[in-house]
Amino acid sequence: MSSGITLSAATRQNLLSLQDTSALTATTQNRLATGKKVSSALDNPVNFFTAQNLSNRSTDLGGLLDGISNGIQAIQAANQGITSIQKLIDSAKSTANQALSTQITTTGTATNNYTAPASSAATVNFYINGASKSAIIPSGATIDAAITALNSAAGTNVTMFSKDTTGKKIVLNASSAVEFETTADQDALGFAQGTSAPNKYGASNDAVSAGSDLTVSGVDARKKLSEQYNSLLTQITQLAKDSSFNGTNLISNGDPTNKLHIAFNEKDSSNLDVQGQDLTADGLKLTSITGNSGSTVDGKGNFLLDTSITSTLTNLTKASDTLRTASSTFGSNLSVVQNRQDFSKNLINVLDTGSANLTNADLNLEAANSQALSTRQSLGISALSLANQAQQSILQLLR
């Protein structure tokens, strides 16, 4: 005996329609709940794996953005360092110019009257800004002859030596630092003795300081300015070494291995190497003003010579040119990296949008479908009820 239930064709057709509607409703509700029209490879293999590849590349590029951002900050740190170093260079120029404008003078009148050499000619050795000079004063030379010999030895168009109003004492009035080699040289001209300074202007080149009747001005002022200049060089080096970001310093080491590598794509086939430069005082070829140490001691340091100051100013100008070139180079690299950062952000957005277009559901459409399916399901239930009315008529007859 069969246990199956026999349904009419109309009833069976309406039942199948309700089953289809229920399946569509379940699919629509799942899309509304997940926001995805393709949740797995079973839904649409092509779209699923294509979207997955797009999302993976987007993730890889997103990871590179951190490196690009760090690269931008490292370059900006270097550029900030250059800007600050330029200010120190300007200060150093100001210091050197101040030293150049500081006038050095040696003035005074001999304490004792001039006495002519008695039996033989006398040689008077002295230094003008460290340059050795020798004047030969003949035996029995008058004060005028002695002054002529001294001015001739000085080798300048400016008269350094003259005599006082009494005509008996030698007067020294020079726009430079004048020092005598020995106290005997001072005695020969009637000047008071000073203190000995052995090897002041190199080996076997002694000098004595000015005695009580001579005044040397400007030398100490220039020396203090040279010390200030040296301090600025120290600050330049320290500032360059402090211009780092996350352990990367692009301006304190010019070694070829000191470079910043920035990858722009996941395969590193697109990248940029930013070469570091040495913008410390040594790297800028700025040397301290000393001249009084080492194997070439000559005592002409401390901004004593105008020529050394002008040479220093020339080096400072070259250093400024080097900084401007470095700033231009880093600025160009920064522009490239920032452009690639913007490009990567926009490309990530394109990739994410493309992936979403392949897998995301249109929630407006799915919401409309849900409403339509709900109505369709109600109509199906009503149609199924109508299809069963014929059997209900037979039931009434049986009653």
C-alpha positions in Angstrom: 0.0 0.0 0.0 1.5 3.3 -1.1 2.2 5.9 1.7 2.8 8.8 -0.7 0.6 11.9 -0.8 -0.9 12.8 -4.1 -1.0 16.5 -4.9 -2.8 18.1 -7.7 -0.8 19.7 -10.5 -1.9 23.1 -9.5 -1.0 22.5 -5.9 2.4 21.0 -6.8 3.2 24.0 -9.1 2.4 26.5 -6.5 4.4 24.6 -3.9 7.5 24.7 -6.2 7.0 28.4 -6.8 6.9 28.9 -3.0 10.1 26.9 -2.6 11.9 29.0 -5.3 10.7 32.1 -3.6 12.0 30.9 -0.2 15.4 30.1 -1.8 15.6 33.5 -3.4 14.6 35.1 -0.1 17.3 33.2 1.8 19.9 34.4 -0.8 18.7 38.0 -0.6 18.8 38.0 3.2 22.3 36.6 3.2 23.5 39.4 0.9 21.8 42.0 3.1 23.4 40.5 6.2 27.0 40.2 4.7 26.9 43.0 2.2 28.5 40.5 -0.3 27.0 39.1 -3.5 30.1 36.8 -3.8 31.1 35.4 -0.4 33.1 32.4 -1.6 34.4 30.8 -4.7 31.2 28.7 -4.9 29.2 31.9 -5.6 31.4 33.1 -8.6 34.9 31.7 -8.9 36.1 34.3 -11.4 34.9 37.3 -9.5 36.0 35.9 -6.1 39.6 35.2 -7.1 40.0 38.3 -9.1 38.7 40.4 -6.2 41.1 38.5 -3.9 44.1 39.4 -6.1 43.0 43.0 -6.2 42.6 43.1 -2.4 46.0 41.4 -1.8 47.8 44.0 -4.0 46.0 46.8 -2.2 47.2 45.4 1.2 50.8 45.1 -0.1 50.8 48.7 -1.3 49.2 49.8 2.0 52.2 48.2 3.8 54.6 50.1 1.6 52.9 53.4 2.5 54.5 53.3 5.9 58.0 53.0 4.4 57.2 55.9 2.0 55.9 58.0 4.9 59.1 57.3 6.9 61.1 58.2 3.8 59.4 61.6 3.5 60.0 62.3 7.2 63.7 61.4 6.8 64.1 63.7 3.8 62.3 66.5 5.6 64.5 66.1 8.7 67.6 66.4 6.4 66.1 69.5 4.7 65.3 71.1 8.1 68.9 70.4 9.1 70.2 72.1 5.9 68.0 75.2 6.6 69.4 75.5 10.2 73.0 74.9 9.1 72.6 77.7 6.5 71.6 80.0 9.4 74.8 79.0 11.2 76.8 79.6 8.0 75.3 83.1 7.8 76.3 83.7 11.5 79.8 82.5 10.7 80.0 84.9 7.7 78.9 87.7 10.0 81.6 86.8 12.5 84.3 86.7 9.9 83.2 90.0 8.4 83.2 91.5 11.9 86.8 90.3 12.3 87.7 91.8 9.0 86.3 95.1 10.0 88.1 95.1 13.3 91.1 97.3 12.8 94.5 96.1 14.2 96.8 98.9 15.2 100.1 99.3 17.0 100.9 102.7 18.4 103.2 104.3 20.9 106.3 106.5 21.4 109.6 105.0 22.5 110.4 105.5 26.2 114.0 106.3 25.5 115.7 108.6 23.0 117.1 107.1 19.8 120.8 106.3 20.0 122.7 105.6 16.8 124.7 102.4 16.5 128.3 103.1 17.6 130.8 100.9 15.8 128.9 98.8 13.3 125.5 98.6 11.6 122.7 97.3 13.7 120.0 94.9 12.4 116.5 95.4 13.8 114.3 92.3 13.3 110.5 92.7 13.7 107.3 91.2 12.5 104.3 92.8 10.7 101.3 90.6 11.2 103.6 87.7 11.5 105.7 88.5 8.5 109.4 88.7 9.3 111.1 92.0 8.4 114.8 93.2 8.9 116.0 96.8 8.9 119.8 97.6 8.7 120.6 100.8 10.5 124.2 102.0 9.5 126.7 102.9 12.2 126.2 106.5 13.3 122.9 106.8 11.4 120.7 109.7 12.4 117.1 109.2 13.7 115.8 110.2 10.2 118.1 107.6 8.5 117.0 105.0 11.0 113.3 105.8 10.3 113.9 105.6 6.6 115.6 102.2 6.9 112.7 100.9 9.1 110.0 102.1 6.8 111.8 100.7 3.8 112.1 97.3 5.5 108.4 97.4 6.3 107.7 97.4 2.6 104.6 99.4 2.7 103.5 102.7 1.3 102.2 103.7 4.7 104.8 105.3 7.0 104.9 103.2 10.2 107.8 104.8 11.9 108.3 108.5 12.5 109.7 110.8 15.3 108.1 112.7 18.0 108.0 116.5 18.3 111.3 116.6 20.1 112.9 114.8 17.2 114.7 112.4 19.6 112.2 109.5 20.0 110.9 107.1 17.5 107.1 106.9 17.1 105.4 103.7 15.8 101.9 104.1 14.3 100.9 101.1 12.2 97.6 99.6 11.0 98.9 96.1 11.8 100.3 94.1 14.7 104.0 94.9 15.0 106.2 92.8 17.2 110.0 92.7 17.7 112.0 89.5 17.6 114.1 90.2 20.7 114.3 92.8 23.5 117.6 93.9 21.9 115.6 95.0 18.8 113.3 97.1 21.1 116.3 98.5 22.9 117.9 99.6 19.6 115.0 101.9 18.9 114.5 103.0 22.4 111.3 101.0 23.1 110.6 99.4 26.5 111.3 95.6 26.7 108.4 93.1 26.4 108.1 89.4 27.3 109.7 86.7 25.2 107.5 84.3 23.2 109.8 81.6 21.7 109.0 80.1 18.3 105.8 82.2 18.0 106.1 82.5 14.3 107.5 79.0 13.6 110.7 77.2 14.5 113.5 79.6 15.6 111.2 82.6 15.0 110.9 84.2 18.4 109.0 87.3 19.3 108.6 89.6 22.3 105.4 91.2 23.3 104.9 95.0 23.2 106.5 96.9 26.1 104.8 99.4 28.3 105.1 102.2 25.7 103.4 100.3 22.8 99.7 99.5 22.5 98.5 96.8 20.2 94.7 96.8 19.7 92.4 94.6 17.7 94.4 91.4 18.0 92.5 90.1 21.1 89.2 91.1 19.6 89.9 89.1 16.4 91.0 86.2 18.6 87.7 86.2 20.4 85.9 86.3 17.1 87.9 83.4 15.8 86.9 81.4 18.9 83.3 82.3 18.2 83.7 81.2 14.6 85.1 77.8 15.8 82.2 77.4 18.1 79.8 77.9 15.2 81.6 75.2 13.3 81.1 72.8 16.2 77.4 73.7 16.2 77.2 73.0 12.5 78.6 69.5 12.9 76.4 68.7 15.9 73.3 70.0 14.1 74.1 67.8 11.1 74.4 64.7 13.3 71.1 65.5 15.0 69.2 65.8 11.8 68.0 62.2 11.8 64.6 60.5 11.7 64.1 57.0 12.9 67.8 56.3 12.8 68.2 57.6 9.3 70.5 60.6 8.8 71.1 61.9 5.3 73.4 64.9 6.0 76.1 63.6 8.4 77.8 61.0 6.3 78.7 61.2 2.6 79.6 57.5 2.4 78.2 55.8 -0.7 76.6 53.2 1.5 74.6 55.9 3.4 71.5 56.0 1.3 67.7 55.9 1.9 66.0 53.2 -0.1 62.3 53.7 -0.7 60.2 50.9 -2.4 57.2 52.1 -4.4 55.7 48.7 -5.4 55.4 45.2 -3.9 58.2 43.8 -6.1 60.6 46.7 -5.4 61.0 47.0 -9.1 60.0 50.7 -8.7 62.1 52.5 -6.1 64.2 55.5 -5.2 67.6 55.7 -3.5 68.3 59.0 -1.8 72.1 59.4 -1.4 73.3 60.8 1.9 75.7 63.7 2.0 78.3 65.0 4.5 77.2 68.5 5.5 79.2 68.6 8.8 81.9 71.3 9.1 84.4 68.8 7.7 82.1 67.8 4.9 81.7 71.5 4.0 85.5 71.9 4.1 85.3 74.4 6.9 88.3 74.3 9.2 88.8 75.8 12.6 90.8 79.0 12.9 93.9 78.1 14.9 97.3 78.2 13.1 99.0 77.8 16.4 99.2 74.0 16.7 100.6 71.1 14.9 103.7 70.8 12.8 103.2 74.1 11.0 103.0 76.5 13.9 103.3 80.0 12.7 101.2 82.0 15.2 99.2 83.7 12.4 95.9 82.1 13.5 93.0 83.7 15.3 92.0 85.9 12.4 95.3 87.9 12.6 95.7 88.2 8.8 93.1 89.8 6.6 94.0 87.3 3.8 93.0 84.3 6.1 89.7 86.0 6.9 88.9 86.6 3.2 89.9 83.0 2.5 87.5 81.9 5.2 84.7 83.9 3.8 85.4 82.3 0.4 85.1 78.9 2.0 81.8 79.9 3.7 80.4 81.0 0.4 81.3 77.7 -1.2 79.7 75.9 1.8 76.5 77.9 1.2 76.5 76.8 -2.5 77.0 73.2 -1.4 74.0 73.5 1.0 71.8 75.1 -1.7 72.7 72.2 -4.1 72.0 69.6 -1.4 68.7 71.3 -0.6 67.7 71.3 -4.2 68.5 67.6 -4.5 66.6 66.6 -1.4 63.7 68.8 -2.5 63.5 67.1 -5.8 63.6 63.7 -4.1 60.9 64.8 -1.7 58.7 65.8 -4.5 59.1 62.4 -6.2 58.3 60.5 -3.0 55.3 62.7 -2.1 54.0 62.2 -5.6 54.4 58.4 -5.3 52.7 58.5 -1.9 49.6 60.2 -3.4 49.7 57.8 -6.4 49.8 54.8 -4.1 46.9 56.1 -2.0 44.8 56.6 -5.1 45.8 53.3 -6.6 44.8 51.5 -3.3 41.4 53.2 -3.6 41.1 52.0 -7.2 42.0 48.5 -6.3 39.6 48.4 -3.3 36.8 49.8 -5.4 37.5 47.3 -8.2 37.4 44.4 -5.7 34.2 45.8 -4.1 32.5 46.0 -7.5 33.1 42.3 -8.1 31.9 41.0 -4.7 29.8 43.6 -2.9 26.1 43.5 -3.1 23.9 46.4 -4.1 22.0 46.8 -0.8 19.4 49.1 -2.4 18.7 46.4 -5.0 18.7 43.6 -2.5 16.3 45.5 -0.2 13.9 46.0 -3.1 14.3 42.3 -4.0 13.5 41.4 -0.4 10.3 43.4 -0.5 9.3 41.9 -3.9 10.0 38.4 -2.7 7.9 39.0 0.5 5.0 40.1 -1.7 5.6 37.2 -4.1 5.6 34.7 -1.2 2.2 36.1 0.1 0.8 35.7 -3.4 2.1 32.2 -3.6 0.5 31.2 -0.4 -2.8 32.7 -1.6 -2.4 30.8 -5.0 -1.8 27.5 -3.1 -4.9 28.1 -1.0 -7.0 28.6 -4.2 -5.5 25.4 -5.7 -6.7 23.4 -2.7 -10.3 24.7 -2.9 -11.3 22.0 -5.3 -10.4 19.3 -2.8 -12.2 21.2 -0.1 -15.4 21.1 -2.3 -15.1 17.3 -2.4 -14.7 17.3 1.4 -18.0 19.2 1.8 -19.7 16.4 -0.3 -18.3 13.7 2.0 -19.7 15.5 5.0 
